């Protein structure tokens, strides 16, 4: 896997976008001239930045619904029923 960064903007790709692709795909895209190789640390930093931005903008999240009782709750309930 290689990390590549866009150096030209198109309809589908924004300028400076960093993606991880297979080695073969990376070679082809870099040969095309729209992409350059980027260090993995830059890709990781970009992902962390996107996650923090997304978490700040999504304030209307629905609370998680509990699917069932935990093991601890089941044990306590079983003891009470004895």
Biotite code that builds the C-alpha atoms (Angstrom):
import biotite.structure as struc

atoms = struc.array([
    struc.Atom([0.000, 0.000, 0.000], chain_id="A", res_id=1, res_name="UNK", atom_name="CA", element="C"),
    struc.Atom([1.148, 3.484, -0.877], chain_id="A", res_id=2, res_name="UNK", atom_name="CA", element="C"),
    struc.Atom([-0.077, 6.937, 0.071], chain_id="A", res_id=3, res_name="UNK", atom_name="CA", element="C"),
    struc.Atom([-0.555, 9.438, -2.723], chain_id="A", res_id=4, res_name="UNK", atom_name="CA", element="C"),
    struc.Atom([-1.541, 13.100, -2.691], chain_id="A", res_id=5, res_name="UNK", atom_name="CA", element="C"),
    struc.Atom([-3.392, 14.964, -5.435], chain_id="A", res_id=6, res_name="UNK", atom_name="CA", element="C"),
    struc.Atom([-1.551, 17.897, -6.992], chain_id="A", res_id=7, res_name="UNK", atom_name="CA", element="C"),
    struc.Atom([-4.295, 18.905, -9.426], chain_id="A", res_id=8, res_name="UNK", atom_name="CA", element="C"),
    struc.Atom([-7.989, 19.433, -8.772], chain_id="A", res_id=9, res_name="UNK", atom_name="CA", element="C"),
    struc.Atom([-10.667, 17.647, -10.790], chain_id="A", res_id=10, res_name="UNK", atom_name="CA", element="C"),
    struc.Atom([-14.422, 17.187, -10.406], chain_id="A", res_id=11, res_name="UNK", atom_name="CA", element="C"),
    struc.Atom([-13.956, 14.042, -8.300], chain_id="A", res_id=12, res_name="UNK", atom_name="CA", element="C"),
    struc.Atom([-10.714, 14.907, -6.474], chain_id="A", res_id=13, res_name="UNK", atom_name="CA", element="C"),
    struc.Atom([-9.952, 17.944, -4.344], chain_id="A", res_id=14, res_name="UNK", atom_name="CA", element="C"),
    struc.Atom([-6.498, 19.514, -4.287], chain_id="A", res_id=15, res_name="UNK", atom_name="CA", element="C"),
    struc.Atom([-4.289, 18.024, -1.560], chain_id="A", res_id=16, res_name="UNK", atom_name="CA", element="C"),
    struc.Atom([-6.465, 14.956, -0.990], chain_id="A", res_id=17, res_name="UNK", atom_name="CA", element="C"),
    struc.Atom([-4.445, 12.027, 0.377], chain_id="A", res_id=18, res_name="UNK", atom_name="CA", element="C"),
    struc.Atom([-5.514, 8.434, -0.265], chain_id="A", res_id=19, res_name="UNK", atom_name="CA", element="C"),
    struc.Atom([-4.067, 4.976, 0.280], chain_id="A", res_id=20, res_name="UNK", atom_name="CA", element="C"),
    struc.Atom([-4.017, 2.630, -2.694], chain_id="A", res_id=21, res_name="UNK", atom_name="CA", element="C"),
    struc.Atom([-2.279, -0.543, -3.805], chain_id="A", res_id=22, res_name="UNK", atom_name="CA", element="C"),
    struc.Atom([1.240, -0.290, -5.186], chain_id="A", res_id=23, res_name="UNK", atom_name="CA", element="C"),
    struc.Atom([0.076, -0.925, -8.763], chain_id="A", res_id=24, res_name="UNK", atom_name="CA", element="C"),
    struc.Atom([-2.643, 1.742, -8.601], chain_id="A", res_id=25, res_name="UNK", atom_name="CA", element="C"),
    struc.Atom([-0.197, 4.210, -7.065], chain_id="A", res_id=26, res_name="UNK", atom_name="CA", element="C"),
    struc.Atom([2.333, 3.696, -9.867], chain_id="A", res_id=27, res_name="UNK", atom_name="CA", element="C"),
    struc.Atom([-0.336, 4.294, -12.530], chain_id="A", res_id=28, res_name="UNK", atom_name="CA", element="C"),
    struc.Atom([-1.780, 7.385, -10.863], chain_id="A", res_id=29, res_name="UNK", atom_name="CA", element="C"),
    struc.Atom([1.619, 8.978, -10.228], chain_id="A", res_id=30, res_name="UNK", atom_name="CA", element="C"),
    struc.Atom([2.586, 8.374, -13.867], chain_id="A", res_id=31, res_name="UNK", atom_name="CA", element="C"),
    struc.Atom([-0.585, 10.245, -14.882], chain_id="A", res_id=32, res_name="UNK", atom_name="CA", element="C"),
    struc.Atom([0.703, 13.451, -13.293], chain_id="A", res_id=33, res_name="UNK", atom_name="CA", element="C"),
    struc.Atom([-2.266, 14.224, -11.060], chain_id="A", res_id=34, res_name="UNK", atom_name="CA", element="C"),
    struc.Atom([-0.754, 12.507, -7.997], chain_id="A", res_id=35, res_name="UNK", atom_name="CA", element="C"),
    struc.Atom([2.555, 12.400, -6.081], chain_id="A", res_id=36, res_name="UNK", atom_name="CA", element="C"),
    struc.Atom([3.746, 10.052, -3.351], chain_id="A", res_id=37, res_name="UNK", atom_name="CA", element="C"),
    struc.Atom([3.134, 11.194, 0.224], chain_id="A", res_id=38, res_name="UNK", atom_name="CA", element="C"),
    struc.Atom([4.451, 9.842, 3.541], chain_id="A", res_id=39, res_name="UNK", atom_name="CA", element="C"),
    struc.Atom([2.135, 7.645, 5.583], chain_id="A", res_id=40, res_name="UNK", atom_name="CA", element="C"),
    struc.Atom([2.457, 10.022, 8.536], chain_id="A", res_id=41, res_name="UNK", atom_name="CA", element="C"),
    struc.Atom([0.856, 12.767, 6.440], chain_id="A", res_id=42, res_name="UNK", atom_name="CA", element="C"),
    struc.Atom([-2.022, 10.425, 5.535], chain_id="A", res_id=43, res_name="UNK", atom_name="CA", element="C"),
    struc.Atom([-2.528, 9.524, 9.214], chain_id="A", res_id=44, res_name="UNK", atom_name="CA", element="C"),
    struc.Atom([-2.504, 13.177, 10.232], chain_id="A", res_id=45, res_name="UNK", atom_name="CA", element="C"),
    struc.Atom([-5.083, 13.971, 7.550], chain_id="A", res_id=46, res_name="UNK", atom_name="CA", element="C"),
    struc.Atom([-7.363, 11.183, 8.790], chain_id="A", res_id=47, res_name="UNK", atom_name="CA", element="C"),
    struc.Atom([-7.137, 12.379, 12.409], chain_id="A", res_id=48, res_name="UNK", atom_name="CA", element="C"),
    struc.Atom([-7.909, 15.936, 11.265], chain_id="A", res_id=49, res_name="UNK", atom_name="CA", element="C"),
    struc.Atom([-10.998, 14.773, 9.376], chain_id="A", res_id=50, res_name="UNK", atom_name="CA", element="C"),
    struc.Atom([-12.264, 12.779, 12.345], chain_id="A", res_id=51, res_name="UNK", atom_name="CA", element="C"),
    struc.Atom([-11.996, 15.752, 14.726], chain_id="A", res_id=52, res_name="UNK", atom_name="CA", element="C"),
    struc.Atom([-13.720, 18.045, 12.226], chain_id="A", res_id=53, res_name="UNK", atom_name="CA", element="C"),
    struc.Atom([-16.528, 15.527, 11.711], chain_id="A", res_id=54, res_name="UNK", atom_name="CA", element="C"),
    struc.Atom([-17.045, 14.995, 15.421], chain_id="A", res_id=55, res_name="UNK", atom_name="CA", element="C"),
    struc.Atom([-17.311, 18.744, 16.027], chain_id="A", res_id=56, res_name="UNK", atom_name="CA", element="C"),
    struc.Atom([-19.848, 19.272, 13.246], chain_id="A", res_id=57, res_name="UNK", atom_name="CA", element="C"),
    struc.Atom([-22.086, 16.335, 14.127], chain_id="A", res_id=58, res_name="UNK", atom_name="CA", element="C"),
    struc.Atom([-23.724, 17.556, 17.315], chain_id="A", res_id=59, res_name="UNK", atom_name="CA", element="C"),
    struc.Atom([-27.151, 16.086, 16.543], chain_id="A", res_id=60, res_name="UNK", atom_name="CA", element="C"),
    struc.Atom([-26.134, 12.469, 17.043], chain_id="A", res_id=61, res_name="UNK", atom_name="CA", element="C"),
    struc.Atom([-28.812, 10.117, 18.280], chain_id="A", res_id=62, res_name="UNK", atom_name="CA", element="C"),
    struc.Atom([-28.035, 8.347, 21.542], chain_id="A", res_id=63, res_name="UNK", atom_name="CA", element="C"),
    struc.Atom([-27.059, 4.714, 21.212], chain_id="A", res_id=64, res_name="UNK", atom_name="CA", element="C"),
    struc.Atom([-29.855, 2.318, 22.010], chain_id="A", res_id=65, res_name="UNK", atom_name="CA", element="C"),
    struc.Atom([-29.045, -0.580, 24.298], chain_id="A", res_id=66, res_name="UNK", atom_name="CA", element="C"),
    struc.Atom([-29.829, -3.881, 22.610], chain_id="A", res_id=67, res_name="UNK", atom_name="CA", element="C"),
    struc.Atom([-30.032, -6.020, 25.718], chain_id="A", res_id=68, res_name="UNK", atom_name="CA", element="C"),
    struc.Atom([-28.878, -6.527, 29.237], chain_id="A", res_id=69, res_name="UNK", atom_name="CA", element="C"),
    struc.Atom([-25.216, -6.885, 30.047], chain_id="A", res_id=70, res_name="UNK", atom_name="CA", element="C"),
    struc.Atom([-23.836, -10.038, 31.638], chain_id="A", res_id=71, res_name="UNK", atom_name="CA", element="C"),
    struc.Atom([-23.551, -8.234, 34.946], chain_id="A", res_id=72, res_name="UNK", atom_name="CA", element="C"),
    struc.Atom([-27.209, -7.221, 34.871], chain_id="A", res_id=73, res_name="UNK", atom_name="CA", element="C"),
    struc.Atom([-28.287, -10.753, 33.969], chain_id="A", res_id=74, res_name="UNK", atom_name="CA", element="C"),
    struc.Atom([-26.279, -12.205, 36.896], chain_id="A", res_id=75, res_name="UNK", atom_name="CA", element="C"),
    struc.Atom([-27.840, -9.757, 39.357], chain_id="A", res_id=76, res_name="UNK", atom_name="CA", element="C"),
    struc.Atom([-31.312, -10.491, 38.050], chain_id="A", res_id=77, res_name="UNK", atom_name="CA", element="C"),
    struc.Atom([-30.706, -14.240, 38.350], chain_id="A", res_id=78, res_name="UNK", atom_name="CA", element="C"),
    struc.Atom([-29.574, -13.829, 41.993], chain_id="A", res_id=79, res_name="UNK", atom_name="CA", element="C"),
    struc.Atom([-32.672, -11.770, 42.816], chain_id="A", res_id=80, res_name="UNK", atom_name="CA", element="C"),
    struc.Atom([-34.986, -14.422, 41.359], chain_id="A", res_id=81, res_name="UNK", atom_name="CA", element="C"),
    struc.Atom([-33.514, -17.241, 43.503], chain_id="A", res_id=82, res_name="UNK", atom_name="CA", element="C"),
])
